[in-house]
Amino acid sequence: MNLQECSYPLRGEIWWVHFSFDPPEKSRPAVIVSPNSRNSHERALTVLAVPLSTSVHKLGPTHLQLSAGETGLREDSVAWAENIGVLARDQLRGPVAGQRPLSHSQICRLAGLVRIAMGC
């Protein structure tokens, strides 16, 4: 599924995304963190997203651990706040099936971790 076949991503949703640091054939889940007003704007060609990883044993100060129950994913995961990225909409592969969007408070916790990653 590509973006043209579905609606725009909503803040907190988990989508399959291709990040530039991944191999070309790989997509990974990522949390959309940009506001819905940006995501839905007709001239917005990008969204902000934080990648997820299942490497939960490698927690660092800028990582937010998420249980499978919180996200609806099959495994526990970690949001890598230090790798927040601006993604072109064509890098979005579609929403993760069965995902549960992150809450406003979880998104704000991620924002705090981005501040730490920036040394603020």
Sine and cosine of phi, psi and omega as CSV:
sin_phi,cos_phi,sin_psi,cos_psi,sin_omega,cos_omega
0.00,0.00,0.72,-0.69,0.09,-1.00
-0.93,-0.38,0.09,-1.00,-0.11,-0.99
-0.88,0.48,-0.53,0.85,-0.01,-1.00
-0.92,0.40,-0.40,0.92,-0.03,-1.00
-1.00,0.02,-0.12,0.99,-0.04,-1.00
-0.68,-0.74,0.12,-0.99,0.01,-1.00
-0.96,0.28,0.12,-0.99,0.02,-1.00
-0.92,0.38,0.40,-0.92,0.01,-1.00
-0.96,0.30,0.57,-0.82,0.06,-1.00
-0.98,-0.21,0.51,-0.86,0.04,-1.00
-0.83,0.56,0.76,-0.65,0.01,-1.00
1.00,-0.09,-0.30,0.95,0.01,-1.00
-0.95,0.31,0.43,-0.90,0.04,-1.00
-0.95,-0.30,0.85,-0.52,-0.05,-1.00
-0.85,-0.52,0.45,-0.89,0.19,-0.98
-0.97,0.24,0.76,-0.65,-0.13,-0.99
-0.66,-0.75,0.51,-0.86,0.17,-0.99
-0.96,-0.27,0.89,-0.46,0.07,-1.00
-0.99,-0.12,0.49,-0.87,-0.03,-1.00
-0.90,0.43,-0.40,0.92,0.00,-1.00
-0.99,0.14,-0.11,0.99,0.04,-1.00
-1.00,-0.08,0.38,-0.92,0.11,-0.99
-0.86,0.51,0.45,-0.89,-0.08,-1.00
-0.82,0.57,-0.53,0.85,-0.06,-1.00
-1.00,0.06,-0.07,1.00,-0.11,-0.99
-0.99,-0.17,0.68,-0.73,0.20,-0.98
-0.86,-0.51,0.51,-0.86,0.03,-1.00
-0.71,-0.70,0.37,-0.93,0.08,-1.00
-0.95,0.32,0.55,-0.83,0.04,-1.00
-0.56,-0.83,0.53,-0.85,0.05,-1.00
-1.00,-0.01,0.80,-0.60,0.08,-1.00
-0.97,0.23,0.83,-0.55,-0.06,-1.00
-0.89,-0.45,-0.13,0.99,0.03,-1.00
-0.96,0.28,0.47,-0.88,-0.02,-1.00
-0.91,0.42,0.49,-0.87,-0.01,-1.00
-0.86,0.51,-0.54,0.84,0.02,-1.00
-0.88,0.47,-0.58,0.82,0.07,-1.00
-0.96,0.27,-0.73,0.68,-0.07,-1.00
-0.87,0.50,-0.56,0.83,-0.08,-1.00
-1.00,-0.08,-0.13,0.99,-0.06,-1.00
-0.91,0.41,0.72,-0.69,-0.09,-1.00
-0.89,0.45,-0.42,0.91,0.01,-1.00
-0.99,-0.14,-0.04,1.00,0.01,-1.00
-0.97,0.23,0.87,-0.49,-0.01,-1.00
-0.98,-0.20,-0.03,1.00,-0.07,-1.00
-0.71,-0.71,0.29,-0.96,0.15,-0.99
-0.71,-0.70,0.31,-0.95,0.12,-0.99
-0.98,-0.18,0.70,-0.71,-0.03,-1.00
-0.57,-0.82,0.47,-0.88,0.07,-1.00
-0.90,-0.43,0.84,-0.55,-0.03,-1.00
-0.94,0.33,0.48,-0.88,0.08,-1.00
-0.93,-0.36,0.47,-0.88,0.04,-1.00
-0.66,-0.75,0.46,-0.89,0.09,-1.00
-1.00,-0.05,0.11,0.99,0.04,-1.00
-0.99,0.16,0.93,0.37,-0.08,-1.00
-0.96,0.27,-0.21,0.98,0.01,-1.00
-0.99,0.13,-0.08,1.00,-0.03,-1.00
-0.92,-0.40,0.80,0.60,-0.04,-1.00
-0.97,0.26,0.67,-0.75,0.05,-1.00
-0.79,-0.62,0.02,-1.00,-0.07,-1.00
-0.92,0.39,-0.25,0.97,0.00,-1.00
-0.93,-0.37,0.37,0.93,-0.01,-1.00
-0.94,-0.35,0.66,-0.75,0.07,-1.00
-0.92,-0.39,0.91,-0.41,0.00,-1.00
-0.98,0.19,0.70,-0.71,-0.01,-1.00
-0.80,-0.61,0.78,-0.63,0.02,-1.00
-0.98,0.18,0.40,-0.92,0.04,-1.00
-0.84,0.54,-0.58,0.81,0.02,-1.00
-0.90,0.43,-0.53,0.84,0.02,-1.00
-0.96,0.29,-0.60,0.80,-0.16,-0.99
-0.98,-0.18,-0.37,0.93,-0.12,-0.99
0.99,0.12,0.00,1.00,0.05,-1.00
-0.97,0.24,0.29,-0.96,-0.02,-1.00
-0.94,0.33,-0.44,0.90,-0.06,-1.00
-0.78,-0.63,0.37,-0.93,0.17,-0.99
-0.88,0.48,0.44,-0.90,-0.03,-1.00
-0.57,-0.82,0.14,-0.99,0.02,-1.00
-0.78,-0.63,0.75,-0.66,0.12,-0.99
-1.00,0.02,0.81,-0.59,-0.02,-1.00
-1.00,-0.05,1.00,0.05,-0.06,-1.00
-0.87,0.48,-0.49,0.87,-0.01,-1.00
-0.94,0.35,-0.21,0.98,0.00,-1.00
-0.94,-0.33,0.42,0.91,0.07,-1.00
-0.80,0.59,0.65,-0.76,-0.07,-1.00
-0.64,-0.77,0.44,-0.90,0.16,-0.99
-1.00,-0.05,0.86,-0.50,-0.07,-1.00
-0.89,-0.45,0.71,-0.71,0.15,-0.99
-0.91,0.40,0.58,-0.82,-0.05,-1.00
-0.85,0.53,-0.44,0.90,0.01,-1.00
-0.96,0.26,-0.10,0.99,0.11,-0.99
-1.00,0.09,-0.16,0.99,0.02,-1.00
-1.00,0.08,0.81,-0.58,-0.05,-1.00
-0.99,-0.12,-0.30,0.96,0.01,-1.00
0.70,-0.71,0.31,-0.95,-0.02,-1.00
-0.92,0.38,0.54,-0.84,0.07,-1.00
-0.95,0.31,0.79,-0.61,-0.01,-1.00
-0.89,0.46,0.72,-0.69,0.06,-1.00
0.98,0.20,0.06,1.00,-0.04,-1.00
-0.94,0.34,0.45,-0.89,0.12,-0.99
-0.91,-0.41,0.84,-0.55,-0.01,-1.00
-0.86,0.51,0.55,-0.83,0.09,-1.00
-0.95,0.32,0.51,-0.86,-0.02,-1.00
-0.97,0.23,0.21,-0.98,0.06,-1.00
-0.85,0.53,-0.68,0.74,-0.02,-1.00
-0.92,0.40,-0.59,0.81,0.05,-1.00
-0.92,0.40,-0.65,0.76,0.03,-1.00
-0.89,0.45,-0.65,0.76,0.02,-1.00
-0.93,0.36,-0.55,0.83,0.12,-0.99
-0.89,0.46,-0.67,0.74,0.06,-1.00
-0.88,0.48,-0.66,0.75,0.02,-1.00
-0.87,0.50,-0.64,0.77,0.06,-1.00
-0.89,0.45,-0.60,0.80,0.03,-1.00
-0.94,0.33,-0.53,0.85,0.09,-1.00
-0.90,0.43,-0.64,0.77,0.05,-1.00
-0.87,0.50,-0.68,0.73,0.03,-1.00
-0.88,0.47,-0.69,0.72,0.00,-1.00
-0.88,0.48,-0.50,0.87,0.01,-1.00
-1.00,0.06,-0.07,1.00,-0.01,-1.00
0.98,0.22,0.41,0.91,0.00,-1.00
-1.00,-0.02,0.00,0.00,0.00,0.00
